Amino acid sequence: MTTMTTDRLLVIGAVAYDAKVVPIWESMRDYFREAGVPIDYVLFSNYEAQVDALFAGSIDLAWNTNVAYVKSEQRSGGTCQVLGMRNTDVGFTTRIAGRGERLGGLGELKGKRLALGSADSAQAAILPLQWLRRAGLEPGIDVDLLRFDLDVGKHGDTGTSELEVLKALHEGDADYGAVGDPTWIRELEAGHVNSSLVKSLWTSPPYCHCNFTALGDFDREWGDRWSKALLEMSYNDPKWRRLMDLEGLTA
């Protein structure tokens, strides 16, 4: 049983998928110190190492992708706790973009070329493959796959593979491609999508993305204190607005 006391730092793991991760967690450390729930953080190069550290007791919480959370749930026998997530992690969706005008359903991808992101990316590979199967299509047989397995271990966080998916669509190397909704919106707003050529044709059902994961024996009282402090962070407070912007929070 993990017992937390106020004279001990709560240690959180995060994956260093981008240079901005360091200033994010430096600010997070400042925020929680002021909130009376002091933390420290440990950075990992990949989510598999982070999950191992959580189960080894080297960290108390893990800032996990949905894939890392599922792995933790399976490994724990379904006893993990979720202590919080961003508002932008609820209702996450995947877009199927393409070089056509319409897509009545994923069944219409039969005989087409579909570009996918990193193999461990839920939004750009794992879930799209599952949706194909639900539509009665066998990936690699009924649908030709073009894979971009970049930054494997970071579960699609870098977005690099999704940019390659969009590039393949623009260059005609694929008929359709799967990208996360944030990537699609960001690239569209930046003018990097030729909307006369490549369009969003299908949007997935919503699902959850990242969360703070603890093991089942994590002290609930301490977890409640930490979660309360986390949820009290306000975008209206200019002191923490840059942190929230860096983390993709909108509230």
Helices and strands as residue ranges (DSSP letters): E 10-15, H 21-34, E 39-44, H 47-56, E 61-64, H 66-76, E 81-84, G 87-89, E 94-98, G 106-109, E 113-116, I 122-126, H 127-134, E 144-147, H 160-170, E 176-180, H 181-189, E 199-203, E 211-214, H 220-231, H 238-246
